[in-house]
Amino acid sequence: MNISRWIEHWAAVQPGKTAIFFGEDEVLTYGDMWTRVRRMAALLRNRLGLDRGDRVAFLGYNSPEMLVLLFACARAGMILVPLNWRLAPPEHAFVLDNCNAAALFCEPELLSSADAAMPASGACRRISMAGAAGDWEDVSTMLASVSEDDDDQDQTAGPDAEILIVYTSGTTGRPKGAVLDQRALMFNAMNAVAMHDMTSEDMVLTNLPLFHVGGLNIQTTPALQTGASVILHRRFDADATIRTLHDRKPGLALMVPAMIATLTEHPDWNEADLSALRILATGGSALPADVLDACLARGLTVVESFGTTETAPLILHQRPDNGARRNGPAGHPALHCEVAVLDVAGQPVRSGHRGEIAVRGPNVMRRYWNDPESTTEVLKNGWYHTGDIGYMDDEGAYSIDGRMKEVIISGGENIYPGELESILAECPQIAEAAVIGRDDERWGEIPVAVVVATPSAQIGREEVLALFADRLARYKHPKDVVFVERLPRNDIGKVEKHQLRAMDRDDAA
């Protein structure tokens, strides 16, 4: 089975049904989408001459073309590498070089950024999504030279074929590419269908970025597997979201807590007709109690989930009949997942006792791309070790209440202190520094730089913040700087960040 079969099946059964609504007036039926997938697969194989296993990168906002490219890569046995458009050119350059991308498809607004990130070797083909420009070839012109009849069905890849490399930064700051095969997306889709009671009659609103496995795989690809319709927004916009919920009445939507908080503060929140929205799914960080209360006051059913890039992503989730609670997220394992809570020796702990959450199942990644050491660290005896701390209650529901890793989750985005600390360490006016997370009502957490200046330094808050300009994506930048005389360390010299967080909380109080 190949996941492009999803589109082929629904194109045969219901060719005129809308697969994707995009923008104000673009409608892509399943029949149209299948034609585009076959033409794009033919372009990849015949026009670009790419082979199975080649990496095809995409840099752009949400669009039907990205989804077409995903299913075309699946059909041709190639691997899609979605790039986070929020990253800086040096970050894109690392990904393109690390995966040795054979081609980069890029939207016109991001061409200049992509130019700055392209490997010096010039081996990566440059494909513009809207018109030729400089070294960039026009995808429309290239597609005109092929047809769906050029697509060779005999070359269709199987479920073991790798389809996605999604990069997620590690605690050391070095991005790691989680490799997902087609089987992982198939079983994740089945997990998601069971989570939402999703059917072909559903309409899904997608405004999370598709470069995240959450935006791509919690509702969007499962909807296309099920023959449902997707309302696709290019980017999150509160006005457009409220208008869509009111006018087009999707039954399912997925947003991170920061997005939901923005909607609850919108002037039209209380007047908008939300009656058709049967499930509002969320994840990435805990939903603040006041935001949950605002949703419940509108009669919404809020369902929280927990997952990782490495698991495509679903691991745990709630169901409509036991949705979000004010005392914190909890959920049961997804349909095709096994979950365990392990102690430091890797042995299961009793219910009610905390340990590391581990998962196994067909939705787990194959490996980290070109990184066997990191792969070995997290894949042990058939289990993926998440690095997150949680426990199981007596009813078999799991809660996540801490992290072994030092990741900061801000607005659903992972921020890794090591990446920021390496930049602070380059500044000669800083003797030592650490980055911690500070609780924030809107974003869940925000990064804060804790800095020890050198004795003769003339450096202040703004000078520290300026160190990150054009180096990292803006959402990763520290939002505050705290100056201290020294960093607390343990007997072996490791910075005790729990003390720094406690000091920061005390200062805020």
N, C-alpha and C positions, 0 to 999 in steps of 0.2 A: 504494500500500500504506500502511495505517495500522497502527501497532503494536497498537492494540486488536484488530486481526484475529488476533493471537496467541491472545488469550483466546477470541475467537469460534470459532476453528478447533478448539481443544482442547475447548471446551464441546460442539461438535458430534461430535467423534470419541470423546472419553472424558469425558462429562459427570460421571460419578461419581467420577473420579479426584481425589484431593486435590491442590489447587494450593498451599494454605497450611495448615500446622499452626501454631497460635498459642496460647501459654499452655498450661495443663494439659489443656484439653479442647475448645478451639475448632478446628473443622475447616471449611475453606472449599473446596468442590469447584470444578472449573472451570465446571461448570454454574451453581453459586451465584455465582461471581465474575462471570461474564458478565452475569447478571441484575443484580447490583449495579452493574456498570460502566454498563449501559444506563440504569438508574434515575438514577445520579449524573449522567450526561451530560444526561439530560432535566431534572434539577434545575438544572444550570448554565445550560442554554439557556432553559428555559421558566419555571421558578420564580424564578430569580435574574435572568433576562433578560440574561445576559452574551453578549458577541459574540466572534467569532473574534479571536484575538490578545490577548484580555484576560488579565491576570495573576491567577492564583489561588494564594495563599500557604497554606502548611500549617505549623503549629507544633505539634509533638508528637513523642512517642517512636515507635519502630517499631510499626507496626500494619498489619493488612490494609486498613484504611480508607485509609491513605496510598497504598497500591498501587492500590486501586480508583480513588482520585482521580486518580492519574497516568494511568491508561488512559482514564478518563472525559474528562480534559482532552485527551488525544490524539484521542479520537473526535470531540470537539466543536471541535477546532482551537484550544483555549486553551493557556495556558502555565502550568505548575506552577512555583512558587517555593518550594522546601523551605527552611525556616528552621532554622538550627542552634540547638537548644534550650539549648546551653551558653552562648550569648551573652547579654550584658546588654541591658536594654530600649533604651538609646540605640543600640546596634548594630542591633537589630531595626527600630527606628524609621527608621534610614537606609535599610535595604533596602526596607521597605514604601513609603517615600516615593520612593526612586529608581526602583523599578519601577512605581510608581503602581498598587499592587495594588487590584483591584476587589473582592476578597473574601479574608478570612482564615478558614480552618478551624483551630480550636484545640482541643486537649485540655483537659479541665477543670482539671488540675493547673497549667496554665500560663496560665490566663485573666488572673490579676492582673498577671503579667509582660506579657502581650499588651496589656492595657488601657493600661499605661504607655508602650507603644510605638506606639499607634495614631496615625495622622496626624490633625492637628487639623481637617482639612477634613471629616472624618466621611464621606468618600465610600466608604470601604472597608467592605463588609458584614461583620458579625461573626457567624460561624457556630460554635457550640459543638458538639463531637463527642459530648457526653453531657449533655443537659438545658439548658433555657434558663436564663440567669442575667443579670440586669441588661439591658444592651444586646445581649446575645448570644442569637441565635436557635438553636433546637434542630434539629440536622440530621435526627434521626429523625422529628420532626414534619413537617419540610419534605419528606422523602422519602416520607412517607405520602400526600402530595398528588399524587405522580406515579407512573407505572409504566414498565416497560421499553418498553411500546407507544408511549409518548410520545417515545421517542428516534427522531429522524428520520435514517435511514440515508443519505438523499440528501445530507446536509450533512457527511458524514464527510470529514475533512481528509486531505491527501496527504502524501507523505514530505518535502516541502519545508516543511511547517508546523512552526513552532517549538514545542517541547514543554517545554523546561526552561530556567530561568535559575538557575544555581547560583553563589552569590556566593563569591568568594575574595579575600582582602585582597591589596592590592598592596604593594610595598616602601615606598610612601609612607604606608601605613596606610589608604588609602581603598579600601573594598571595591569589587570589580569583578564584574559579573554576566556569567558566560560563558553565551552563548546557544547551546543545542544544538537542532538540529531532529530530526525523527523519523528521518530517514535516518541521522543520527549514532548514534542508539540501535540501529537495525537492524544497522548494520555493526559497531558495538562488540559487540553480542550475538554476531554471527558470529565475531568475533575471539576472544571468550571461550569459545565452544563449541569452537573449534579448540584453544585453550590447554588446556582441561580434558578433551578428548575427551568432552564432555558429551552425554548422551542422555536420552530421556524416562524411562529407568529410574532416573535419578539422584535422590538426595535431598540437598538443600543446606541447610546450617546457616548462617543469617544472624544475627549478633549485632553486627555493625558498624552504626553509625547510617546510616539511609537518606538523611539529608540530605547525605551525602557521595556523590559519584559512584562511589567505590570500593564502599561498602556496597550501593549501589543497582544498579550496572551491571557489576560484575566477575562476580558469580555469580547475583544475585537475578533481574534482568530476563532474562538469558540462560536461566535455568532455566524461566521462564514462557514464553519463546519456544519452548523445546524440548519443553514438555509435562512437565517434571519437577516434583518437589514441593519446596517450601521450608518448612523449619522456621524460623519467625521468632521471635526473642527480642526482647522489648520494649527491653531494654538489656543490655549485657554484664554477666554475673555469673559468676564462676568456678565456683561450686558448680553452677549450672544448666547451664553449658557442659559440665563434666565428666560430669554426670548424663545430659545429652542424648547426648553422644558414646558413653557406655556403654550406655544403654538403647535409644535410638532409632536409633543406628548410621547417621548420615548418611555418605555417601561423599565429600562435598566440603564444605570449610569455608574461610572467608577471615577472617584476623585480622591486625592490625598486631603488630609485634614485642613491644610492651609487654603486649598481651593474652596472647600465647603465653608470654612469660616468667612471667606470673602463673599460668598453668596448670601450667607445669613445676615450680612451687614448691608446688602444691596437694598436700595430704597424700594424695589419692587418685590422683595422676598415675600412679604406677607400677602401681597395681592396676586402673585402669580398662581396660575392653576397648576398644581403639582399632583393632581389626583391620579394621573396615569403612571406616575413613577412608582412602580411596585417594589423596587429594591434600589437603594443608594448604597453601593459598595465602597469601602474605603480601606486603606492600609498604608504602610510605609512608616507610620508613627501613631502614637495613641491619639484618639480623638478627644479634644478637650471637653469637659463635662458641659460647659455652657453652649458649645457648638452642638453637641448631641441633643441637649434640651431644646435648642432652637429647631432642630430637625424633627424631633418627636412632637413638638407643638404644632407642626404643620402636618402631622399625621404620617410622616415618612417611616419606612422600615429601613433601618441602617444596619448593614452587615459588614463586620470587620474580618479581615483575613491577614495571614502572615505567610510570607514566602521570601524567596531569595532569587537573585539572578541565576544562581546555579541549579535551581529546581524548576525553572521555566514559567512561573515562579511558585505556584500554589503548594503549600504544605498543610496549613491549618486554616480553617474558616468556620464562620458561623453560618447559620441557615436562617431563612426568613422567620421561622417560628421561635428562634432563640437568638435574636439579633443583639446589637451593641448594648452594653450595659454601662451604667455610670461607675461601677467599681472595677472597670478595666476590661481589656479584650480577652476573650477566651474562645476556643474553638476546638473542633474535632479534626482528626486527620482527614485530608482530602481522600476521595474515593479510592484512588490507586496509589496511596502513600502509606508507608509504615513509619511511625514516629516512636522514638525512644528518648528517655531522659537519662543521661549517662553521667557517672562520676568521673573524677580525674583519671581513674584507671580504665575508663571505657566500659564500666559495668553498669547495668540498669539500677536506678534508685527506686525506692518505694514511692507510692503515690503521696503527694503532699511535700515531697523533698525536692529541693532544687538541684538542677544539674544542667549539663549542656544538651541542647536539643539536637538530635541527630535524625536523619530521614533516609529511607531508601525506597526506591520505586523506579518505574520506567521513565519518569519525568526528570530524573537527576542527570546532570551534565555528564558528558563522557570524560572530560578533563579540562584543564586550563591549557590554552593554546601555547605551545612551545615553552611550557613551564612545568616540567615534571616534578620539581621540588615542591612547589605550591600544591600541585595535585596530590602528591603523597601526604601532605599535611592534613588535607581535609577529607580525602576518600580513604577510608580505613575499613577493611573487612566488609565491604559492600555498603557501608554507611557513609553518607555525607554529613560531616560535622559542621554545623552552622556557626558555632562560636557564640550563639545566643543562649542566655540562661532562662530557664523556665521550669515549670512543674506540671504534673497531671493531678487533677483532683479525683475524688472517689467515683465520680460519674464518667470518667474517661475524657473530660475536657481539659485542654491545655491552656496555660497562661504564659505569656512572655513578660518578664519583668526586669530584665537586665541584659547586658551584653558582655561577653568576654572580650570582644574586640573593642577598641576605643572609637569606633565609628560614631560620628555625630549625624543624626538624621534631621535635616532641616527642610521643611516643606516637602517631604518625601524624597529628597535627594541625599545620598550618602556623601558625607564629607569626612576625610580621613586625616587626623591630626598630623601624621608623619609627613604628608605632602606639604602642608603649610609650614611645619617646623623646619623643613629643609630650606625653605626660602628665608625664614628668619635667621637661620644659622649662617647664611651668606653675608649678613650685614655686619660690618666691622664695629659698629656702635652698640651691638647687642652681645652681651657676654653669654647669656643662655636664655632659652625661651621654651615654652610649652603651649600647646593649644588644647583647650577644654571646651566642653559643651555647656551652655547656660540655658536653663529652661526658658521658654518663650511662649506666650499665650497664642500667638499667631502661627509661628513656624514649628512649634514643638521644641526645637533647640536652635541655638545660633552659636557659631564658633567665636571664641574669645581668645585672644593672644595674651599670655601672661609672660611678661618680659622683664629681664634683669639687664639694665643698661650698663655699659662699661663705665668706669669711674669718671672719665673725662667727656663722656658722650653728651651731645646736645641733641637729643632725639625725643620727640613727643609722639602723641597719639597719631596725628595725621601723617607724620613721616613713616611710622610703622605700617599704617594701612596702605600707604603709597607703594610699599615694596611689592605688593601683589598685582599692581596694575599691569595688564597685558601678559601676565604670567599664568594666571589661572582663571577659570570661569568665575564670573562675579559672584555667583551664589556661594562659592567656596571661601570668599574673602572674609576675614574676621570682621565682626560687626562692632567689636570694642577691643580696647587694649587696657590691660591692668599692669601697672608697674609695681614690682616687688623688689626687695633687697636680695632675696635668694629663693631658689626653688627647693621645696622640701624633698629630701631623698631618703631612701632606705639604706640598709647596711651595705648593699651591693651597688649603691649609686644610682638606682633607678628612681626617676621622678615619681613621687607619690601623688598622682593626679586626683585621687579622692580627697586629699587634703586641700589641693588647689580649688576643687569644686566647692568644698565646704567653706573655705575662706571667701570665695566669690559670693556664695549665698549669704554669708554673714554680712558682708559689705553691702549687699543689695538690701538686706533687711534694715 
